[in-house]
Amino acid sequence: MSVNEAFKALADPTRRKILDLLKQSDLTAGEIADHFEMTKPSISNHLNILKQAELVWVQRQGQNMLYSLNTTIFQDVMKWIMDLGQPKG
């Protein structure tokens, strides 16, 4: 995972809303799609970007894919932000 991929994924408001939903509970793609007025393929695209950035974990649950928030990745992002505030040297 690169911090750049995480920031790219976080730049989109739809993906941030998906992360907010997953903060509350693990959800299937269909359950996530129910919260948006867009096509399921569009939601799938957003989920793939989040998965590539390792912001979400995916596991098969029967015939569904269950998405969950990967909170450990945010530690890397926060470290990068905190390092910006540190003096050089």
PDB file with one MODEL, atoms N, CA, C and O in Angstrom:
MODEL        1
ATOM      1  N   MET A   1       0.855  -1.186   0.000  1.00  0.00           N
ATOM      2  CA  MET A   1       0.000   0.000   0.000  1.00  0.00           C
ATOM      3  C   MET A   1       0.877   1.217   0.000  1.00  0.00           C
ATOM      4  O   MET A   1       1.876   1.278   0.717  1.00  0.00           O
ATOM      5  N   SER A   2       0.510   2.176  -0.795  1.00  0.00           N
ATOM      6  CA  SER A   2       1.189   3.459  -0.739  1.00  0.00           C
ATOM      7  C   SER A   2       0.224   4.490  -0.177  1.00  0.00           C
ATOM      8  O   SER A   2      -0.991   4.408  -0.360  1.00  0.00           O
ATOM      9  N   VAL A   3       0.798   5.449   0.504  1.00  0.00           N
ATOM     10  CA  VAL A   3      -0.022   6.534   1.038  1.00  0.00           C
ATOM     11  C   VAL A   3      -0.706   7.258  -0.116  1.00  0.00           C
ATOM     12  O   VAL A   3      -1.830   7.739   0.030  1.00  0.00           O
ATOM     13  N   ASN A   4      -0.030   7.338  -1.266  1.00  0.00           N
ATOM     14  CA  ASN A   4      -0.623   8.001  -2.428  1.00  0.00           C
ATOM     15  C   ASN A   4      -1.929   7.326  -2.851  1.00  0.00           C
ATOM     16  O   ASN A   4      -2.906   8.005  -3.168  1.00  0.00           O
ATOM     17  N   GLU A   5      -1.946   5.994  -2.856  1.00  0.00           N
ATOM     18  CA  GLU A   5      -3.168   5.272  -3.230  1.00  0.00           C
ATOM     19  C   GLU A   5      -4.284   5.545  -2.228  1.00  0.00           C
ATOM     20  O   GLU A   5      -5.448   5.692  -2.601  1.00  0.00           O
ATOM     21  N   ALA A   6      -3.917   5.610  -0.961  1.00  0.00           N
ATOM     22  CA  ALA A   6      -4.924   5.884   0.071  1.00  0.00           C
ATOM     23  C   ALA A   6      -5.518   7.271  -0.120  1.00  0.00           C
ATOM     24  O   ALA A   6      -6.736   7.439  -0.053  1.00  0.00           O
ATOM     25  N   PHE A   7      -4.667   8.269  -0.358  1.00  0.00           N
ATOM     26  CA  PHE A   7      -5.179   9.624  -0.556  1.00  0.00           C
ATOM     27  C   PHE A   7      -6.028   9.721  -1.819  1.00  0.00           C
ATOM     28  O   PHE A   7      -7.037  10.425  -1.835  1.00  0.00           O
ATOM     29  N   LYS A   8      -5.627   9.022  -2.870  1.00  0.00           N
ATOM     30  CA  LYS A   8      -6.431   9.014  -4.099  1.00  0.00           C
ATOM     31  C   LYS A   8      -7.814   8.437  -3.811  1.00  0.00           C
ATOM     32  O   LYS A   8      -8.826   8.979  -4.256  1.00  0.00           O
ATOM     33  N   ALA A   9      -7.850   7.343  -3.068  1.00  0.00           N
ATOM     34  CA  ALA A   9      -9.136   6.721  -2.732  1.00  0.00           C
ATOM     35  C   ALA A   9      -9.968   7.619  -1.832  1.00  0.00           C
ATOM     36  O   ALA A   9     -11.186   7.699  -1.987  1.00  0.00           O
ATOM     37  N   LEU A  10      -9.318   8.296  -0.892  1.00  0.00           N
ATOM     38  CA  LEU A  10     -10.031   9.157   0.055  1.00  0.00           C
ATOM     39  C   LEU A  10     -10.504  10.466  -0.569  1.00  0.00           C
ATOM     40  O   LEU A  10     -11.328  11.166   0.020  1.00  0.00           O
ATOM     41  N   ALA A  11      -9.999  10.801  -1.742  1.00  0.00           N
ATOM     42  CA  ALA A  11     -10.349  12.075  -2.380  1.00  0.00           C
ATOM     43  C   ALA A  11     -11.802  12.121  -2.847  1.00  0.00           C
ATOM     44  O   ALA A  11     -12.351  13.202  -3.057  1.00  0.00           O
ATOM     45  N   ASP A  12     -12.415  10.974  -3.007  1.00  0.00           N
ATOM     46  CA  ASP A  12     -13.777  10.922  -3.541  1.00  0.00           C
ATOM     47  C   ASP A  12     -14.804  10.868  -2.410  1.00  0.00           C
ATOM     48  O   ASP A  12     -14.686  10.031  -1.515  1.00  0.00           O
ATOM     49  N   PRO A  13     -15.818  11.753  -2.436  1.00  0.00           N
ATOM     50  CA  PRO A  13     -16.814  11.767  -1.356  1.00  0.00           C
ATOM     51  C   PRO A  13     -17.637  10.479  -1.256  1.00  0.00           C
ATOM     52  O   PRO A  13     -18.037  10.092  -0.158  1.00  0.00           O
ATOM     53  N   THR A  14     -17.891   9.819  -2.367  1.00  0.00           N
ATOM     54  CA  THR A  14     -18.634   8.555  -2.316  1.00  0.00           C
ATOM     55  C   THR A  14     -17.832   7.505  -1.557  1.00  0.00           C
ATOM     56  O   THR A  14     -18.381   6.781  -0.727  1.00  0.00           O
ATOM     57  N   ARG A  15     -16.542   7.423  -1.837  1.00  0.00           N
ATOM     58  CA  ARG A  15     -15.710   6.439  -1.141  1.00  0.00           C
ATOM     59  C   ARG A  15     -15.579   6.774   0.341  1.00  0.00           C
ATOM     60  O   ARG A  15     -15.522   5.870   1.175  1.00  0.00           O
ATOM     61  N   ARG A  16     -15.531   8.055   0.676  1.00  0.00           N
ATOM     62  CA  ARG A  16     -15.491   8.432   2.098  1.00  0.00           C
ATOM     63  C   ARG A  16     -16.793   8.016   2.793  1.00  0.00           C
ATOM     64  O   ARG A  16     -16.772   7.574   3.942  1.00  0.00           O
ATOM     65  N   LYS A  17     -17.921   8.158   2.095  1.00  0.00           N
ATOM     66  CA  LYS A  17     -19.200   7.741   2.686  1.00  0.00           C
ATOM     67  C   LYS A  17     -19.235   6.226   2.870  1.00  0.00           C
ATOM     68  O   LYS A  17     -19.751   5.734   3.873  1.00  0.00           O
ATOM     69  N   ILE A  18     -18.690   5.489   1.912  1.00  0.00           N
ATOM     70  CA  ILE A  18     -18.614   4.030   2.054  1.00  0.00           C
ATOM     71  C   ILE A  18     -17.801   3.669   3.295  1.00  0.00           C
ATOM     72  O   ILE A  18     -18.189   2.782   4.055  1.00  0.00           O
ATOM     73  N   LEU A  19     -16.680   4.351   3.500  1.00  0.00           N
ATOM     74  CA  LEU A  19     -15.858   4.086   4.684  1.00  0.00           C
ATOM     75  C   LEU A  19     -16.615   4.418   5.963  1.00  0.00           C
ATOM     76  O   LEU A  19     -16.501   3.700   6.956  1.00  0.00           O
ATOM     77  N   ASP A  20     -17.388   5.500   5.943  1.00  0.00           N
ATOM     78  CA  ASP A  20     -18.211   5.846   7.113  1.00  0.00           C
ATOM     79  C   ASP A  20     -19.220   4.738   7.421  1.00  0.00           C
ATOM     80  O   ASP A  20     -19.441   4.395   8.583  1.00  0.00           O
ATOM     81  N   LEU A  21     -19.829   4.183   6.373  1.00  0.00           N
ATOM     82  CA  LEU A  21     -20.777   3.082   6.569  1.00  0.00           C
ATOM     83  C   LEU A  21     -20.084   1.860   7.159  1.00  0.00           C
ATOM     84  O   LEU A  21     -20.615   1.207   8.058  1.00  0.00           O
ATOM     85  N   LEU A  22     -18.892   1.557   6.643  1.00  0.00           N
ATOM     86  CA  LEU A  22     -18.166   0.381   7.113  1.00  0.00           C
ATOM     87  C   LEU A  22     -17.606   0.572   8.516  1.00  0.00           C
ATOM     88  O   LEU A  22     -17.304  -0.399   9.209  1.00  0.00           O
ATOM     89  N   LYS A  23     -17.470   1.823   8.928  1.00  0.00           N
ATOM     90  CA  LYS A  23     -17.025   2.093  10.297  1.00  0.00           C
ATOM     91  C   LYS A  23     -18.067   1.575  11.289  1.00  0.00           C
ATOM     92  O   LYS A  23     -17.731   1.166  12.400  1.00  0.00           O
ATOM     93  N   GLN A  24     -19.325   1.600  10.876  1.00  0.00           N
ATOM     94  CA  GLN A  24     -20.417   1.171  11.752  1.00  0.00           C
ATOM     95  C   GLN A  24     -20.583  -0.345  11.772  1.00  0.00           C
ATOM     96  O   GLN A  24     -20.851  -0.928  12.823  1.00  0.00           O
ATOM     97  N   SER A  25     -20.422  -0.990  10.606  1.00  0.00           N
ATOM     98  CA  SER A  25     -20.532  -2.454  10.548  1.00  0.00           C
ATOM     99  C   SER A  25     -20.044  -2.957   9.195  1.00  0.00           C
ATOM    100  O   SER A  25     -19.989  -2.207   8.221  1.00  0.00           O
ATOM    101  N   ASP A  26     -19.691  -4.240   9.152  1.00  0.00           N
ATOM    102  CA  ASP A  26     -19.326  -4.880   7.897  1.00  0.00           C
ATOM    103  C   ASP A  26     -20.585  -5.004   7.039  1.00  0.00           C
ATOM    104  O   ASP A  26     -21.675  -5.264   7.550  1.00  0.00           O
ATOM    105  N   LEU A  27     -20.419  -4.814   5.731  1.00  0.00           N
ATOM    106  CA  LEU A  27     -21.569  -4.835   4.824  1.00  0.00           C
ATOM    107  C   LEU A  27     -21.224  -5.557   3.532  1.00  0.00           C
ATOM    108  O   LEU A  27     -20.063  -5.608   3.126  1.00  0.00           O
ATOM    109  N   THR A  28     -22.239  -6.111   2.893  1.00  0.00           N
ATOM    110  CA  THR A  28     -22.064  -6.664   1.552  1.00  0.00           C
ATOM    111  C   THR A  28     -22.128  -5.511   0.548  1.00  0.00           C
ATOM    112  O   THR A  28     -22.547  -4.403   0.881  1.00  0.00           O
ATOM    113  N   ALA A  29     -21.707  -5.793  -0.681  1.00  0.00           N
ATOM    114  CA  ALA A  29     -21.762  -4.770  -1.723  1.00  0.00           C
ATOM    115  C   ALA A  29     -23.198  -4.299  -1.946  1.00  0.00           C
ATOM    116  O   ALA A  29     -23.438  -3.109  -2.152  1.00  0.00           O
ATOM    117  N   GLY A  30     -24.145  -5.223  -1.905  1.00  0.00           N
ATOM    118  CA  GLY A  30     -25.550  -4.860  -2.078  1.00  0.00           C
ATOM    119  C   GLY A  30     -26.056  -3.951  -0.975  1.00  0.00           C
ATOM    120  O   GLY A  30     -26.798  -3.003  -1.232  1.00  0.00           O
ATOM    121  N   GLU A  31     -25.649  -4.244   0.263  1.00  0.00           N
ATOM    122  CA  GLU A  31     -26.052  -3.395   1.387  1.00  0.00           C
ATOM    123  C   GLU A  31     -25.447  -2.003   1.268  1.00  0.00           C
ATOM    124  O   GLU A  31     -26.087  -1.008   1.607  1.00  0.00           O
ATOM    125  N   ILE A  32     -24.219  -1.940   0.788  1.00  0.00           N
ATOM    126  CA  ILE A  32     -23.582  -0.637   0.574  1.00  0.00           C
ATOM    127  C   ILE A  32     -24.329   0.115  -0.521  1.00  0.00           C
ATOM    128  O   ILE A  32     -24.620   1.302  -0.377  1.00  0.00           O
ATOM    129  N   ALA A  33     -24.637  -0.575  -1.613  1.00  0.00           N
ATOM    130  CA  ALA A  33     -25.324   0.055  -2.748  1.00  0.00           C
ATOM    131  C   ALA A  33     -26.680   0.620  -2.350  1.00  0.00           C
ATOM    132  O   ALA A  33     -27.130   1.609  -2.930  1.00  0.00           O
ATOM    133  N   ASP A  34     -27.337   0.011  -1.373  1.00  0.00           N
ATOM    134  CA  ASP A  34     -28.651   0.490  -0.924  1.00  0.00           C
ATOM    135  C   ASP A  34     -28.598   1.914  -0.369  1.00  0.00           C
ATOM    136  O   ASP A  34     -29.629   2.582  -0.291  1.00  0.00           O
ATOM    137  N   HIS A  35     -27.426   2.380   0.014  1.00  0.00           N
ATOM    138  CA  HIS A  35     -27.271   3.716   0.594  1.00  0.00           C
ATOM    139  C   HIS A  35     -26.997   4.798  -0.459  1.00  0.00           C
ATOM    140  O   HIS A  35     -26.848   5.972  -0.120  1.00  0.00           O
ATOM    141  N   PHE A  36     -26.933   4.402  -1.725  1.00  0.00           N
ATOM    142  CA  PHE A  36     -26.564   5.338  -2.788  1.00  0.00           C
ATOM    143  C   PHE A  36     -27.564   5.281  -3.932  1.00  0.00           C
ATOM    144  O   PHE A  36     -28.223   4.265  -4.151  1.00  0.00           O
ATOM    145  N   GLU A  37     -27.663   6.373  -4.645  1.00  0.00           N
ATOM    146  CA  GLU A  37     -28.492   6.422  -5.851  1.00  0.00           C
ATOM    147  C   GLU A  37     -27.580   6.354  -7.067  1.00  0.00           C
ATOM    148  O   GLU A  37     -27.497   7.300  -7.850  1.00  0.00           O
ATOM    149  N   MET A  38     -26.904   5.232  -7.213  1.00  0.00           N
ATOM    150  CA  MET A  38     -26.051   5.001  -8.374  1.00  0.00           C
ATOM    151  C   MET A  38     -26.081   3.512  -8.688  1.00  0.00           C
ATOM    152  O   MET A  38     -26.554   2.707  -7.886  1.00  0.00           O
ATOM    153  N   THR A  39     -25.580   3.160  -9.842  1.00  0.00           N
ATOM    154  CA  THR A  39     -25.641   1.763 -10.271  1.00  0.00           C
ATOM    155  C   THR A  39     -24.715   0.889  -9.431  1.00  0.00           C
ATOM    156  O   THR A  39     -23.736   1.364  -8.856  1.00  0.00           O
ATOM    157  N   LYS A  40     -25.044  -0.388  -9.375  1.00  0.00           N
ATOM    158  CA  LYS A  40     -24.190  -1.332  -8.650  1.00  0.00           C
ATOM    159  C   LYS A  40     -22.796  -1.428  -9.276  1.00  0.00           C
ATOM    160  O   LYS A  40     -21.818  -1.560  -8.541  1.00  0.00           O
ATOM    161  N   PRO A  41     -22.669  -1.365 -10.621  1.00  0.00           N
ATOM    162  CA  PRO A  41     -21.314  -1.358 -11.183  1.00  0.00           C
ATOM    163  C   PRO A  41     -20.489  -0.140 -10.725  1.00  0.00           C
ATOM    164  O   PRO A  41     -19.277  -0.252 -10.538  1.00  0.00           O
ATOM    165  N   SER A  42     -21.134   1.005 -10.548  1.00  0.00           N
ATOM    166  CA  SER A  42     -20.420   2.188 -10.048  1.00  0.00           C
ATOM    167  C   SER A  42     -19.943   1.959  -8.619  1.00  0.00           C
ATOM    168  O   SER A  42     -18.809   2.294  -8.277  1.00  0.00           O
ATOM    169  N   ILE A  43     -20.808   1.389  -7.787  1.00  0.00           N
ATOM    170  CA  ILE A  43     -20.421   1.070  -6.406  1.00  0.00           C
ATOM    171  C   ILE A  43     -19.282   0.056  -6.418  1.00  0.00           C
ATOM    172  O   ILE A  43     -18.332   0.179  -5.644  1.00  0.00           O
ATOM    173  N   SER A  44     -19.372  -0.931  -7.279  1.00  0.00           N
ATOM    174  CA  SER A  44     -18.325  -1.944  -7.388  1.00  0.00           C
ATOM    175  C   SER A  44     -16.987  -1.310  -7.750  1.00  0.00           C
ATOM    176  O   SER A  44     -15.948  -1.706  -7.223  1.00  0.00           O
ATOM    177  N   ASN A  45     -17.008  -0.335  -8.640  1.00  0.00           N
ATOM    178  CA  ASN A  45     -15.785   0.371  -9.014  1.00  0.00           C
ATOM    179  C   ASN A  45     -15.190   1.091  -7.804  1.00  0.00           C
ATOM    180  O   ASN A  45     -13.984   1.022  -7.569  1.00  0.00           O
ATOM    181  N   HIS A  46     -16.031   1.777  -7.044  1.00  0.00           N
ATOM    182  CA  HIS A  46     -15.556   2.464  -5.843  1.00  0.00           C
ATOM    183  C   HIS A  46     -14.976   1.463  -4.843  1.00  0.00           C
ATOM    184  O   HIS A  46     -13.938   1.725  -4.234  1.00  0.00           O
ATOM    185  N   LEU A  47     -15.636   0.329  -4.673  1.00  0.00           N
ATOM    186  CA  LEU A  47     -15.146  -0.690  -3.741  1.00  0.00           C
ATOM    187  C   LEU A  47     -13.808  -1.261  -4.194  1.00  0.00           C
ATOM    188  O   LEU A  47     -12.943  -1.547  -3.366  1.00  0.00           O
ATOM    189  N   ASN A  48     -13.633  -1.429  -5.501  1.00  0.00           N
ATOM    190  CA  ASN A  48     -12.354  -1.923  -6.015  1.00  0.00           C
ATOM    191  C   ASN A  48     -11.224  -0.940  -5.748  1.00  0.00           C
ATOM    192  O   ASN A  48     -10.112  -1.347  -5.411  1.00  0.00           O
ATOM    193  N   ILE A  49     -11.498   0.342  -5.894  1.00  0.00           N
ATOM    194  CA  ILE A  49     -10.479   1.356  -5.605  1.00  0.00           C
ATOM    195  C   ILE A  49     -10.114   1.326  -4.124  1.00  0.00           C
ATOM    196  O   ILE A  49      -8.938   1.413  -3.771  1.00  0.00           O
ATOM    197  N   LEU A  50     -11.114   1.204  -3.261  1.00  0.00           N
ATOM    198  CA  LEU A  50     -10.853   1.114  -1.820  1.00  0.00           C
ATOM    199  C   LEU A  50     -10.070  -0.153  -1.485  1.00  0.00           C
ATOM    200  O   LEU A  50      -9.200  -0.140  -0.614  1.00  0.00           O
ATOM    201  N   LYS A  51     -10.381  -1.238  -2.178  1.00  0.00           N
ATOM    202  CA  LYS A  51      -9.675  -2.500  -1.946  1.00  0.00           C
ATOM    203  C   LYS A  51      -8.221  -2.393  -2.409  1.00  0.00           C
ATOM    204  O   LYS A  51      -7.318  -2.852  -1.710  1.00  0.00           O
ATOM    205  N   GLN A  52      -7.987  -1.797  -3.571  1.00  0.00           N
ATOM    206  CA  GLN A  52      -6.626  -1.632  -4.081  1.00  0.00           C
ATOM    207  C   GLN A  52      -5.786  -0.762  -3.156  1.00  0.00           C
ATOM    208  O   GLN A  52      -4.583  -0.977  -3.014  1.00  0.00           O
ATOM    209  N   ALA A  53      -6.421   0.216  -2.530  1.00  0.00           N
ATOM    210  CA  ALA A  53      -5.721   1.086  -1.582  1.00  0.00           C
ATOM    211  C   ALA A  53      -5.604   0.432  -0.205  1.00  0.00           C
ATOM    212  O   ALA A  53      -5.031   1.013   0.717  1.00  0.00           O
ATOM    213  N   GLU A  54      -6.147  -0.771  -0.071  1.00  0.00           N
ATOM    214  CA  GLU A  54      -6.131  -1.540   1.175  1.00  0.00           C
ATOM    215  C   GLU A  54      -6.853  -0.833   2.319  1.00  0.00           C
ATOM    216  O   GLU A  54      -6.531  -1.037   3.490  1.00  0.00           O
ATOM    217  N   LEU A  55      -7.830  -0.002   1.966  1.00  0.00           N
ATOM    218  CA  LEU A  55      -8.638   0.668   2.983  1.00  0.00           C
ATOM    219  C   LEU A  55      -9.778  -0.216   3.465  1.00  0.00           C
ATOM    220  O   LEU A  55     -10.358   0.025   4.524  1.00  0.00           O
ATOM    221  N   VAL A  56     -10.095  -1.244   2.679  1.00  0.00           N
ATOM    222  CA  VAL A  56     -11.120  -2.207   3.081  1.00  0.00           C
ATOM    223  C   VAL A  56     -10.589  -3.620   2.888  1.00  0.00           C
ATOM    224  O   VAL A  56      -9.736  -3.872   2.037  1.00  0.00           O
ATOM    225  N   TRP A  57     -11.112  -4.532   3.695  1.00  0.00           N
ATOM    226  CA  TRP A  57     -10.866  -5.964   3.548  1.00  0.00           C
ATOM    227  C   TRP A  57     -12.115  -6.577   2.932  1.00  0.00           C
ATOM    228  O   TRP A  57     -13.226  -6.086   3.132  1.00  0.00           O
ATOM    229  N   VAL A  58     -11.919  -7.644   2.188  1.00  0.00           N
ATOM    230  CA  VAL A  58     -13.051  -8.336   1.575  1.00  0.00           C
ATOM    231  C   VAL A  58     -12.927  -9.825   1.873  1.00  0.00           C
ATOM    232  O   VAL A  58     -11.855 -10.412   1.727  1.00  0.00           O
ATOM    233  N   GLN A  59     -14.028 -10.422   2.288  1.00  0.00           N
ATOM    234  CA  GLN A  59     -14.046 -11.873   2.473  1.00  0.00           C
ATOM    235  C   GLN A  59     -15.367 -12.425   1.964  1.00  0.00           C
ATOM    236  O   GLN A  59     -16.416 -11.792   2.078  1.00  0.00           O
ATOM    237  N   ARG A  60     -15.287 -13.615   1.405  1.00  0.00           N
ATOM    238  CA  ARG A  60     -16.496 -14.257   0.881  1.00  0.00           C
ATOM    239  C   ARG A  60     -17.319 -14.796   2.042  1.00  0.00           C
ATOM    240  O   ARG A  60     -16.805 -15.442   2.955  1.00  0.00           O
ATOM    241  N   GLN A  61     -18.615 -14.508   1.976  1.00  0.00           N
ATOM    242  CA  GLN A  61     -19.556 -15.025   2.969  1.00  0.00           C
ATOM    243  C   GLN A  61     -20.718 -15.632   2.193  1.00  0.00           C
ATOM    244  O   GLN A  61     -21.661 -14.935   1.818  1.00  0.00           O
ATOM    245  N   GLY A  62     -20.640 -16.933   1.957  1.00  0.00           N
ATOM    246  CA  GLY A  62     -21.638 -17.585   1.113  1.00  0.00           C
ATOM    247  C   GLY A  62     -21.486 -17.093  -0.316  1.00  0.00           C
ATOM    248  O   GLY A  62     -20.409 -17.198  -0.903  1.00  0.00           O
ATOM    249  N   GLN A  63     -22.556 -16.560  -0.870  1.00  0.00           N
ATOM    250  CA  GLN A  63     -22.506 -16.027  -2.232  1.00  0.00           C
ATOM    251  C   GLN A  63     -22.160 -14.545  -2.262  1.00  0.00           C
ATOM    252  O   GLN A  63     -22.040 -13.959  -3.338  1.00  0.00           O
ATOM    253  N   ASN A  64     -22.001 -13.940  -1.103  1.00  0.00           N
ATOM    254  CA  ASN A  64     -21.736 -12.501  -1.023  1.00  0.00           C
ATOM    255  C   ASN A  64     -20.290 -12.221  -0.654  1.00  0.00           C
ATOM    256  O   ASN A  64     -19.595 -13.064  -0.085  1.00  0.00           O
ATOM    257  N   MET A  65     -19.861 -11.025  -0.990  1.00  0.00           N
ATOM    258  CA  MET A  65     -18.567 -10.522  -0.556  1.00  0.00           C
ATOM    259  C   MET A  65     -18.843  -9.544   0.574  1.00  0.00           C
ATOM    260  O   MET A  65     -19.616  -8.600   0.413  1.00  0.00           O
ATOM    261  N   LEU A  66     -18.213  -9.771   1.710  1.00  0.00           N
ATOM    262  CA  LEU A  66     -18.417  -8.926   2.881  1.00  0.00           C
ATOM    263  C   LEU A  66     -17.246  -7.960   3.001  1.00  0.00           C
ATOM    264  O   LEU A  66     -16.088  -8.375   3.050  1.00  0.00           O
ATOM    265  N   TYR A  67     -17.556  -6.676   3.048  1.00  0.00           N
ATOM    266  CA  TYR A  67     -16.542  -5.627   3.131  1.00  0.00           C
ATOM    267  C   TYR A  67     -16.431  -5.131   4.563  1.00  0.00           C
ATOM    268  O   TYR A  67     -17.434  -4.955   5.256  1.00  0.00           O
ATOM    269  N   SER A  68     -15.191  -4.906   4.998  1.00  0.00           N
ATOM    270  CA  SER A  68     -14.955  -4.359   6.331  1.00  0.00           C
ATOM    271  C   SER A  68     -13.844  -3.322   6.251  1.00  0.00           C
ATOM    272  O   SER A  68     -13.014  -3.351   5.343  1.00  0.00           O
ATOM    273  N   LEU A  69     -13.841  -2.425   7.197  1.00  0.00           N
ATOM    274  CA  LEU A  69     -12.874  -1.333   7.246  1.00  0.00           C
ATOM    275  C   LEU A  69     -11.533  -1.852   7.744  1.00  0.00           C
ATOM    276  O   LEU A  69     -11.472  -2.563   8.747  1.00  0.00           O
ATOM    277  N   ASN A  70     -10.461  -1.498   7.044  1.00  0.00           N
ATOM    278  CA  ASN A  70      -9.107  -1.839   7.472  1.00  0.00           C
ATOM    279  C   ASN A  70      -8.547  -0.638   8.228  1.00  0.00           C
ATOM    280  O   ASN A  70      -7.995   0.279   7.620  1.00  0.00           O
ATOM    281  N   THR A  71      -8.688  -0.643   9.530  1.00  0.00           N
ATOM    282  CA  THR A  71      -8.266   0.519  10.323  1.00  0.00           C
ATOM    283  C   THR A  71      -6.756   0.651  10.420  1.00  0.00           C
ATOM    284  O   THR A  71      -6.257   1.745  10.687  1.00  0.00           O
ATOM    285  N   THR A  72      -6.013  -0.427  10.211  1.00  0.00           N
ATOM    286  CA  THR A  72      -4.556  -0.339  10.347  1.00  0.00           C
ATOM    287  C   THR A  72      -3.931   0.555   9.285  1.00  0.00           C
ATOM    288  O   THR A  72      -2.895   1.172   9.534  1.00  0.00           O
ATOM    289  N   ILE A  73      -4.532   0.636   8.125  1.00  0.00           N
ATOM    290  CA  ILE A  73      -3.961   1.454   7.056  1.00  0.00           C
ATOM    291  C   ILE A  73      -3.986   2.930   7.423  1.00  0.00           C
ATOM    292  O   ILE A  73      -3.139   3.703   6.977  1.00  0.00           O
ATOM    293  N   PHE A  74      -4.954   3.313   8.232  1.00  0.00           N
ATOM    294  CA  PHE A  74      -5.052   4.714   8.623  1.00  0.00           C
ATOM    295  C   PHE A  74      -3.898   5.123   9.532  1.00  0.00           C
ATOM    296  O   PHE A  74      -3.583   6.309   9.636  1.00  0.00           O
ATOM    297  N   GLN A  75      -3.268   4.157  10.188  1.00  0.00           N
ATOM    298  CA  GLN A  75      -2.088   4.463  10.991  1.00  0.00           C
ATOM    299  C   GLN A  75      -0.961   4.974  10.103  1.00  0.00           C
ATOM    300  O   GLN A  75      -0.267   5.924  10.469  1.00  0.00           O
ATOM    301  N   ASP A  76      -0.770   4.352   8.934  1.00  0.00           N
ATOM    302  CA  ASP A  76       0.257   4.811   7.994  1.00  0.00           C
ATOM    303  C   ASP A  76      -0.051   6.213   7.490  1.00  0.00           C
ATOM    304  O   ASP A  76       0.839   7.058   7.393  1.00  0.00           O
ATOM    305  N   VAL A  77      -1.314   6.454   7.171  1.00  0.00           N
ATOM    306  CA  VAL A  77      -1.719   7.777   6.683  1.00  0.00           C
ATOM    307  C   VAL A  77      -1.505   8.827   7.772  1.00  0.00           C
ATOM    308  O   VAL A  77      -0.981   9.907   7.502  1.00  0.00           O
ATOM    309  N   MET A  78      -1.910   8.510   8.992  1.00  0.00           N
ATOM    310  CA  MET A  78      -1.748   9.460  10.101  1.00  0.00           C
ATOM    311  C   MET A  78      -0.275   9.711  10.405  1.00  0.00           C
ATOM    312  O   MET A  78       0.106  10.836  10.726  1.00  0.00           O
ATOM    313  N   LYS A  79       0.555   8.676  10.308  1.00  0.00           N
ATOM    314  CA  LYS A  79       1.993   8.857  10.530  1.00  0.00           C
ATOM    315  C   LYS A  79       2.557   9.835   9.511  1.00  0.00           C
ATOM    316  O   LYS A  79       3.337  10.721   9.861  1.00  0.00           O
ATOM    317  N   TRP A  80       2.165   9.677   8.254  1.00  0.00           N
ATOM    318  CA  TRP A  80       2.654  10.569   7.210  1.00  0.00           C
ATOM    319  C   TRP A  80       2.235  12.009   7.505  1.00  0.00           C
ATOM    320  O   TRP A  80       3.037  12.932   7.363  1.00  0.00           O
ATOM    321  N   ILE A  81       0.984  12.201   7.913  1.00  0.00           N
ATOM    322  CA  ILE A  81       0.491  13.544   8.232  1.00  0.00           C
ATOM    323  C   ILE A  81       1.244  14.110   9.428  1.00  0.00           C
ATOM    324  O   ILE A  81       1.643  15.274   9.409  1.00  0.00           O
ATOM    325  N   MET A  82       1.441  13.312  10.460  1.00  0.00           N
ATOM    326  CA  MET A  82       2.152  13.779  11.653  1.00  0.00           C
ATOM    327  C   MET A  82       3.602  14.131  11.332  1.00  0.00           C
ATOM    328  O   MET A  82       4.145  15.089  11.881  1.00  0.00           O
ATOM    329  N   ASP A  83       4.229  13.361  10.445  1.00  0.00           N
ATOM    330  CA  ASP A  83       5.613  13.645  10.061  1.00  0.00           C
ATOM    331  C   ASP A  83       5.740  14.990   9.357  1.00  0.00           C
ATOM    332  O   ASP A  83       6.796  15.620   9.413  1.00  0.00           O
ATOM    333  N   LEU A  84       4.679  15.433   8.700  1.00  0.00           N
ATOM    334  CA  LEU A  84       4.713  16.746   8.048  1.00  0.00           C
ATOM    335  C   LEU A  84       4.909  17.864   9.061  1.00  0.00           C
ATOM    336  O   LEU A  84       5.539  18.877   8.758  1.00  0.00           O
ATOM    337  N   GLY A  85       4.376  17.683  10.249  1.00  0.00           N
ATOM    338  CA  GLY A  85       4.453  18.711  11.281  1.00  0.00           C
ATOM    339  C   GLY A  85       5.748  18.706  12.069  1.00  0.00           C
ATOM    340  O   GLY A  85       5.981  19.594  12.889  1.00  0.00           O
ATOM    341  N   GLN A  86       6.592  17.714  11.827  1.00  0.00           N
ATOM    342  CA  GLN A  86       7.853  17.624  12.556  1.00  0.00           C
ATOM    343  C   GLN A  86       8.912  18.495  11.890  1.00  0.00           C
ATOM    344  O   GLN A  86       8.985  18.550  10.663  1.00  0.00           O
ATOM    345  N   PRO A  87       9.738  19.181  12.693  1.00  0.00           N
ATOM    346  CA  PRO A  87      10.813  19.988  12.105  1.00  0.00           C
ATOM    347  C   PRO A  87      11.844  19.099  11.416  1.00  0.00           C
ATOM    348  O   PRO A  87      12.052  17.951  11.809  1.00  0.00           O
ATOM    349  N   LYS A  88      12.483  19.643  10.388  1.00  0.00           N
ATOM    350  CA  LYS A  88      13.529  18.905   9.671  1.00  0.00           C
ATOM    351  C   LYS A  88      14.736  18.725  10.574  1.00  0.00           C
ATOM    352  O   LYS A  88      15.024  19.536  11.454  1.00  0.00           O
ATOM    353  N   GLY A  89      15.433  17.616  10.312  1.00  0.00           N
ATOM    354  CA  GLY A  89      16.694  17.378  11.015  1.00  0.00           C
ATOM    355  C   GLY A  89      16.488  16.660  12.237  1.00  0.00           C
ATOM    356  O   GLY A  89      17.447  16.376  12.955  1.00  0.00           O
TER     357      GLY A  89
ENDMDL
END
